[in-house]
């Protein structure tokens, strides 16, 4: 294919008009029309911009048939994985946002509604306060319920798609994967930066406004702001991770080989993490119903649960490496034995 035919193919694939393409390159629509009809040739600077815009190499754009680089996604894998990423990210974000809302409502209650208890004795006032805190915990549980529903739907759809498509061709070109890695790095960096800013702000407020975290209102409102920024940061991490899995077609194919070490390792890690989070949920419910620690209990319990999941993944990796090392040593020893016998 000629340069003009390649440009026309790429432009239509990206679903942009000649006018839109011309605006991005800061040229006239007539120039684009001449390029696509091969009656004129673009400058080198514009060719480089096109390569960056369409994520193709100059050699492919100028000399080769770019349509051959694209594998038809007949399985709708791209749409499925994008939907899966959004649902999982939304579920995680809802849980953290629910925590933020619960602390926010408790802070408002402590700041503006505490005077209600002046009209009651200590026992009745305590009961009213605990009743309002129960309502705030109920708000959190609503967010958790919606998140769990998203996880279930996403998991079932992904499981069905997984079973129906045990093998996928390589759907992404090297340039597309490289472009995503740049976005992945940016998302991770943004998430880490948000967490650092979150910590700095919370520490700074305590330093510049001494005693702000001593009152129930100040403590809860600071916690609400902390979890709000944490929601954005963790959502970035989750979305980046699920999108990274989307581009790893080789891993998808390997994981369908139930005899592979990668498959067994992944299943073991998933089983351990599932057990850890079930135990963490049980502890959280006990803390909430028995001791009334709905907010802080969730933050501490699930943070420890996530940390233990990370430790479990490291242990499984280490054990797997030990097994592979042992097999390698046994293979080398067997090879040496055969060599000695041959001599």
C-alpha positions as CSV (number, residue, x, y, z in Angstrom):
1,X,0.0,0.0,0.0
2,X,1.1,3.6,-0.7
3,X,1.5,6.3,2.0
4,X,-1.8,7.8,0.9
5,X,-3.7,4.5,1.3
6,X,-2.1,3.8,4.7
7,X,-3.1,7.3,5.9
8,X,-6.7,6.7,4.7
9,X,-6.8,3.3,6.4
10,X,-5.5,4.6,9.7
11,X,-7.7,7.7,9.7
12,X,-10.8,5.7,9.1
13,X,-9.8,3.1,11.7
14,X,-9.5,5.9,14.3
15,X,-12.9,7.2,13.1
16,X,-11.7,10.8,12.5
17,X,-12.6,13.0,9.5
18,X,-10.2,14.7,7.2
19,X,-11.0,18.0,8.9
20,X,-10.2,16.6,12.3
21,X,-7.0,15.0,11.0
22,X,-6.0,18.3,9.5
23,X,-6.6,20.2,12.7
24,X,-4.4,17.8,14.7
25,X,-1.5,18.2,12.2
26,X,-2.2,22.0,11.8
27,X,-2.6,21.8,8.1
28,X,-5.5,22.4,5.6
29,X,-8.0,19.7,4.7
30,X,-6.9,20.0,1.1
31,X,-3.4,19.0,2.2
32,X,-4.7,15.8,3.8
33,X,-6.8,15.1,0.7
34,X,-3.7,15.4,-1.5
35,X,-1.7,13.1,0.8
36,X,-4.3,10.4,0.7
37,X,-4.7,10.6,-3.1
38,X,-0.9,10.4,-3.4
39,X,-0.8,13.7,-5.4
40,X,1.4,15.3,-2.8
41,X,3.9,14.2,-0.1
42,X,4.0,15.4,3.5
43,X,7.0,17.0,5.1
44,X,9.2,14.8,7.4
45,X,7.9,16.7,10.5
46,X,4.3,15.8,9.6
47,X,5.2,12.2,8.9
48,X,6.7,12.0,12.4
49,X,3.6,13.5,13.9
50,X,1.5,10.9,12.0
51,X,3.6,8.1,13.4
52,X,3.1,9.3,16.9
53,X,-0.6,9.9,16.4
54,X,-1.3,6.4,15.0
55,X,1.4,4.6,17.0
56,X,3.1,3.1,13.9
57,X,6.7,3.1,12.8
58,X,7.8,5.3,9.9
59,X,8.8,2.3,7.9
60,X,5.4,0.8,8.2
61,X,3.6,4.0,7.4
62,X,5.7,4.9,4.3
63,X,6.7,1.5,2.8
64,X,4.5,-1.3,4.2
65,X,0.8,-2.3,4.3
66,X,-0.3,-1.0,7.7
67,X,-3.6,-3.0,7.5
68,X,-1.6,-6.2,7.8
69,X,-0.5,-5.0,11.3
70,X,-4.0,-5.2,12.7
71,X,-5.5,-8.4,13.8
72,X,-9.3,-8.4,13.7
73,X,-10.7,-8.7,17.2
74,X,-13.6,-11.1,16.4
75,X,-13.8,-12.1,20.1
76,X,-14.6,-8.5,21.3
77,X,-11.8,-9.0,23.8
78,X,-11.0,-5.2,23.9
79,X,-14.5,-4.2,24.7
80,X,-14.8,-7.0,27.3
81,X,-11.6,-6.1,29.1
82,X,-12.3,-2.4,29.1
83,X,-15.7,-3.1,30.7
84,X,-14.1,-5.4,33.2
85,X,-11.5,-2.8,34.2
86,X,-14.2,-0.1,34.7
87,X,-16.4,-2.3,36.8
88,X,-13.6,-3.5,39.1
89,X,-12.2,0.0,39.4
90,X,-15.7,1.4,40.2
91,X,-16.2,-1.3,42.9
92,X,-13.0,-0.6,44.7
93,X,-13.6,3.2,44.4
94,X,-17.1,2.9,45.8
95,X,-15.9,1.1,49.0
96,X,-13.3,3.7,49.7
97,X,-15.7,6.5,48.8
98,X,-18.2,5.0,51.1
99,X,-15.7,5.2,53.9
100,X,-15.0,8.9,53.1
101,X,-18.8,9.6,53.2
102,X,-19.2,7.9,56.5
103,X,-16.4,9.9,58.1
104,X,-17.8,13.1,56.5
105,X,-21.3,12.5,57.9
106,X,-19.9,11.7,61.3
107,X,-17.8,14.9,61.2
108,X,-20.9,17.0,60.3
109,X,-22.8,15.3,63.0
110,X,-20.1,16.1,65.6
111,X,-19.8,19.7,64.4
112,X,-23.5,20.7,64.0
113,X,-25.8,18.2,65.7
114,X,-24.0,17.5,68.9
115,X,-26.1,20.1,70.8
116,X,-29.2,17.8,70.5
117,X,-27.8,15.7,73.3
118,X,-28.0,18.6,75.8
119,X,-31.7,17.9,76.1
120,X,-31.2,14.3,77.3
121,X,-29.5,12.6,80.1
122,X,-26.2,10.8,79.6
123,X,-27.7,7.4,78.9
124,X,-30.3,8.6,76.4
125,X,-27.8,11.0,74.8
126,X,-25.4,8.1,74.3
127,X,-28.2,6.0,72.7
128,X,-29.0,8.8,70.3
129,X,-25.4,9.2,69.3
130,X,-24.9,5.5,68.7
131,X,-28.1,5.4,66.7
132,X,-26.9,8.2,64.4
133,X,-23.5,6.4,64.0
134,X,-25.4,3.3,63.0
135,X,-27.1,5.2,60.2
136,X,-23.7,6.4,59.0
137,X,-22.4,2.8,59.0
138,X,-25.5,1.8,57.0
139,X,-24.4,4.4,54.4
140,X,-21.1,2.6,54.1
141,X,-22.7,-0.8,53.8
142,X,-24.9,0.5,50.9
143,X,-21.7,1.5,49.0
144,X,-20.2,-1.9,49.9
145,X,-23.3,-3.7,48.6
146,X,-23.2,-1.9,45.3
147,X,-19.5,-2.7,45.0
148,X,-20.0,-6.4,45.7
149,X,-22.7,-6.5,43.1
150,X,-20.3,-5.0,40.6
151,X,-17.6,-7.5,41.5
152,X,-20.0,-10.4,41.1
153,X,-21.3,-9.3,37.7
154,X,-17.8,-8.5,36.5
155,X,-16.4,-11.8,37.8
156,X,-19.1,-13.9,36.2
157,X,-18.8,-12.2,32.9
158,X,-15.1,-12.5,32.9
159,X,-15.3,-16.1,33.9
160,X,-17.6,-16.9,31.0
161,X,-15.4,-15.0,28.6
162,X,-12.4,-16.8,29.9
163,X,-13.9,-20.2,29.4
164,X,-15.2,-19.3,25.9
165,X,-11.8,-18.0,24.6
166,X,-8.9,-20.3,25.8
167,X,-6.6,-18.8,23.1
168,X,-6.2,-15.3,21.7
169,X,-4.0,-14.1,18.9
170,X,-1.7,-11.1,19.6
171,X,-4.1,-8.2,19.1
172,X,-1.8,-5.4,20.0
173,X,1.1,-4.0,18.1
174,X,4.4,-3.2,19.7
175,X,3.8,0.6,19.4
176,X,0.4,0.3,21.1
177,X,1.9,-1.6,24.0
178,X,4.7,0.9,24.3
179,X,2.2,3.8,24.3
180,X,0.2,2.0,27.1
181,X,3.3,1.5,29.2
182,X,3.9,5.2,29.1
183,X,0.3,5.8,30.3
184,X,0.7,3.0,32.9
185,X,3.8,4.8,34.3
186,X,1.9,8.1,34.4
187,X,-1.1,6.6,36.2
188,X,1.1,4.9,38.8
189,X,3.1,8.1,39.3
190,X,-0.1,10.1,39.7
191,X,-1.4,7.7,42.3
192,X,1.7,7.7,44.4
193,X,1.9,11.5,44.2
194,X,-1.7,11.7,45.4
195,X,-1.0,9.5,48.4
196,X,2.0,11.5,49.3
197,X,0.0,14.8,49.0
198,X,-2.7,13.2,51.1
199,X,-0.3,12.3,53.9
200,X,1.4,15.7,53.7
201,X,-1.9,17.5,54.0
202,X,-3.1,15.5,56.9
203,X,0.2,15.9,58.8
204,X,0.3,19.6,57.8
205,X,-3.2,20.3,59.1
206,X,-2.3,18.9,62.5
207,X,0.9,21.0,62.6
208,X,-0.6,24.3,61.4
209,X,-3.9,23.9,63.3
210,X,-3.0,22.3,66.6
211,X,-5.9,20.4,68.2
212,X,-7.9,20.1,65.0
213,X,-7.7,16.3,65.3
214,X,-8.5,16.3,69.0
215,X,-12.2,17.1,68.4
216,X,-14.5,14.4,67.0
217,X,-15.6,16.8,64.1
218,X,-12.0,17.6,63.1
219,X,-10.8,14.0,63.3
220,X,-13.6,12.7,61.2
221,X,-13.5,15.4,58.6
222,X,-9.7,14.9,58.2
223,X,-10.3,11.2,57.8
224,X,-13.0,11.9,55.2
225,X,-10.6,14.0,53.1
226,X,-7.9,11.4,53.5
227,X,-10.1,8.6,52.2
228,X,-11.4,10.8,49.4
229,X,-7.9,11.3,47.9
230,X,-7.1,7.7,48.6
231,X,-10.1,6.7,46.6
232,X,-8.7,8.5,43.5
233,X,-5.2,7.1,44.0
234,X,-6.3,3.5,44.5
235,X,-8.7,3.7,41.6
236,X,-5.8,4.7,39.4
237,X,-3.7,1.7,40.6
238,X,-6.6,-0.7,40.0
239,X,-7.4,0.6,36.6
240,X,-3.8,0.7,35.5
241,X,-3.3,-2.9,36.8
242,X,-6.4,-4.3,35.0
243,X,-5.5,-2.5,31.8
244,X,-2.0,-3.9,32.0
245,X,-3.4,-7.4,32.2
246,X,-5.5,-6.6,29.1
247,X,-2.3,-6.1,27.0
248,X,-0.6,-9.2,28.3
249,X,-2.0,-11.7,25.7
250,X,0.8,-14.2,26.3
251,X,-0.2,-14.4,30.0
252,X,-3.8,-15.0,29.0
253,X,-2.8,-17.9,26.8
254,X,-0.4,-19.4,29.4
255,X,-3.0,-19.2,32.1
256,X,-5.3,-21.5,30.1
257,X,-2.7,-24.2,30.3
258,X,-3.7,-25.9,33.5
259,X,-0.5,-27.9,33.6
260,X,1.7,-24.8,33.7
261,X,3.4,-23.5,36.8
262,X,2.0,-20.0,36.2
263,X,-1.6,-21.4,36.3
264,X,-1.0,-23.3,39.6
265,X,0.8,-20.3,41.1
266,X,-2.0,-17.9,40.2
267,X,-4.7,-20.3,41.5
268,X,-2.9,-20.7,44.8
269,X,-2.3,-17.0,45.2
270,X,-6.0,-16.3,44.5
271,X,-7.2,-18.9,47.0
272,X,-4.9,-17.6,49.8
273,X,-6.0,-14.0,49.1
274,X,-9.7,-15.0,49.0
275,X,-9.4,-16.7,52.4
276,X,-7.5,-13.8,53.9
277,X,-10.2,-11.2,52.7
278,X,-13.0,-13.5,53.9
279,X,-11.4,-13.6,57.4
280,X,-10.8,-9.8,57.3
281,X,-14.5,-9.3,56.5
282,X,-15.6,-11.5,59.4
283,X,-13.3,-9.6,61.7
284,X,-14.6,-6.2,60.4
285,X,-18.3,-7.3,61.0
286,X,-17.4,-8.4,64.6
287,X,-15.7,-5.1,65.2
288,X,-18.7,-3.2,63.9
289,X,-21.5,-5.0,65.6
290,X,-19.8,-5.8,68.9
291,X,-17.6,-2.7,69.4
292,X,-19.1,-0.1,67.0
293,X,-15.8,0.4,65.2
294,X,-17.2,0.6,61.7
295,X,-14.9,3.3,60.3
296,X,-11.5,2.7,61.8
297,X,-12.2,-1.0,61.9
298,X,-12.6,-1.1,58.1
299,X,-9.5,1.0,57.5
300,X,-7.3,-1.1,59.7
301,X,-8.8,-4.5,58.9
302,X,-8.8,-4.2,55.1
303,X,-5.3,-2.5,55.1
304,X,-3.9,-5.5,57.0
305,X,-5.8,-7.9,54.8
306,X,-4.3,-6.3,51.6
307,X,-0.8,-6.4,53.2
308,X,-1.2,-10.1,54.0
309,X,-2.3,-10.7,50.4
310,X,0.9,-9.1,49.2
311,X,2.9,-11.2,51.5
312,X,1.1,-14.4,50.3
313,X,1.9,-13.5,46.7
314,X,5.6,-13.1,47.6
315,X,5.7,-16.4,49.5
316,X,4.1,-18.2,46.6
317,X,6.5,-16.7,44.1
318,X,9.4,-17.6,46.4
319,X,8.2,-21.2,46.7
320,X,7.7,-21.5,43.0
321,X,11.3,-20.2,42.4
322,X,12.6,-22.8,44.8
323,X,10.8,-25.5,43.0
324,X,12.1,-24.4,39.6
325,X,15.6,-24.1,41.0
326,X,15.4,-27.6,42.5
327,X,14.1,-29.0,39.2
328,X,16.9,-27.3,37.3
329,X,19.5,-28.7,39.7
330,X,18.0,-32.2,39.4
331,X,18.1,-31.9,35.6
332,X,21.7,-30.7,35.7
333,X,22.7,-33.6,38.0
334,X,20.9,-36.1,35.7
335,X,22.8,-34.6,32.7
336,X,26.1,-34.9,34.5
337,X,25.3,-38.5,35.4
338,X,24.6,-39.4,31.8
339,X,27.8,-37.7,30.7
340,X,29.8,-39.7,33.1
341,X,28.1,-43.0,32.0
342,X,28.8,-42.2,28.3
343,X,32.5,-41.6,29.1
